[in-house]
Amino acid sequence: MTPKKRITRLLILASAVALFAGCESSKEAGGNSPSATSTPGTSAVTSPSANPSGTPGSTSKPTTSPTPNPSSKETGAGKGTDGSEQVAAKPESMTVLVNKQFKLPDSYKPSDLVYPDVNFVFAEKIEKRMMRKEAAGALEKMFAAAKNDGAPLAGVSAYRSHSTQTTLFNRYVQKDGEAAAKKYSAVPGHSEHETGLAIDVSGSTGKCAAEDCFGGTPEAKWLEDHAHEYGFIIRYPKGKESITGYQYEPWHLRYVGTQMAKDIKTKNTTMEEYLNAVPVAK
């Protein structure tokens, strides 16, 4: 082979090597292009499992989740569809609903119990003479007004602890049977007396105390006409037994504050109806 041909062959071989090296370099550059890295980034945004925090669409799921049970209890919603009882979420509220479906926590005890300065049918300074501070102040004003109008009142029974209510209810069950007892006495935890916002009253002489005959007295008439002015309602009115679950009790007063009391009086309704929590009777 002549020197000229040898040089020509070497030049051809060198060109081929250079061309091959350029192709490999092009492949490596293509593997690191922006279009290649964009796919993993896109999947990370759209996949809930890849991005727990998610997009605005993924964070909206909790707002549509059907789990608003705590808030429904706080607003006094009705009995659960499964028939289970409800525990009051805010037992300290002045408008807490306590009845045969809504109960207080077993450990609940009001923190602001005081002795209202009013007459009772007994002289002892004991538990059932106490009420929560705001209700006690309203009671004092109401008793004073009733006395000025010639219808003096006396307290019969106000606050009861959970243990006291348990003892009382069991006594009634032994006396009349459970079904009969539930018509006039509350199962422990379901008694308004445990809130410190309820009180049974009578005339100043104590006659007809916590008895049906109280309904025909001037004192009962005065309460029906004026109790709402001081924030109290006749909690178990006549003709509403199927709603409240209890027989008519003109002596049982419940403090709810003047605004609710006036509304309930004006509408001739019950606390259950006012809070859209009916029916409660079984």
Secondary structure by P-SEA (a helix, b strand, c coil): ccaaaaaaaaaaaaaaaaaaaaaaaaaaaaaaccccaaaaaaaaaacccccccccccccccccccccaaaaaaaacccccccccccccccccccccccccccccccccccccccccccccccccccccccccaaaaaaaaaaaaaaaaacbbbbbccccccaaaaaaaaaaaaaaccaaaaaaccccccccccccccbbbbccccccccccccccccaaaaaaaaccccccccccccccccccccccccccbbbbccaaaaaaaaaaccccccccccccccc
